[in-house]
């Protein structure tokens, strides 16, 4: 049985301010680096055989926190990049809504191809799904951790599970530095074992 952990990167300044990252290479902020350091021991306890990451820094640096504990090198795969958000990349989401009201309304409604140069969900799912399969093949019967992005990870998982877009929309987004666990065996194929797993953060005391 192969175990595949699909891990979202830590927080960035653009996450914190609601700017559309897409494939812009935004680094982790201090919070994101702390999140990666806290999550890494939990994933190391799963004894991963392989660590793979998107080549964007926020994912690669998240994976590096795990690699320091496991001794495994981080293998890079550009197919694990986030969805390309076309003309929205670099904009505050509120500005995207103002400048592209029709496309924004379609995106909010779940249209898989809303326009504005945004990568269609079918293309995203196929791209990331192929990368996840390639990563899993690196340790058939073992455990593979893949550091990627929130939207990319969800569509890639949906591709492996053969889930429709409407089903994926009902699944909550991954929090920063949380992960989805899939397993594959010869009888059931790929199946979901856990979603949005990660360190428990306590609310600030007042």
Secondary structure as UniProt FT lines:
FT   STRAND          2..8
FT   HELIX           13..17
FT   TURN            22..23
FT   HELIX           30..44
FT   TURN            45..46
FT   STRAND          50..53
FT   HELIX           57..70
FT   STRAND          74..76
FT   HELIX           78..80
FT   HELIX           86..88
FT   TURN            89..90
FT   HELIX           93..99
FT   HELIX           101..108
FT   TURN            109..110
FT   TURN            112..113
FT   TURN            116..117
FT   HELIX           121..137
FT   TURN            138..141
FT   STRAND          143..148
FT   HELIX           150..161
FT   HELIX           165..168
FT   TURN            169..170
FT   TURN            176..177
FT   STRAND          179..185
FT   TURN            186..188
FT   STRAND          189..197
//
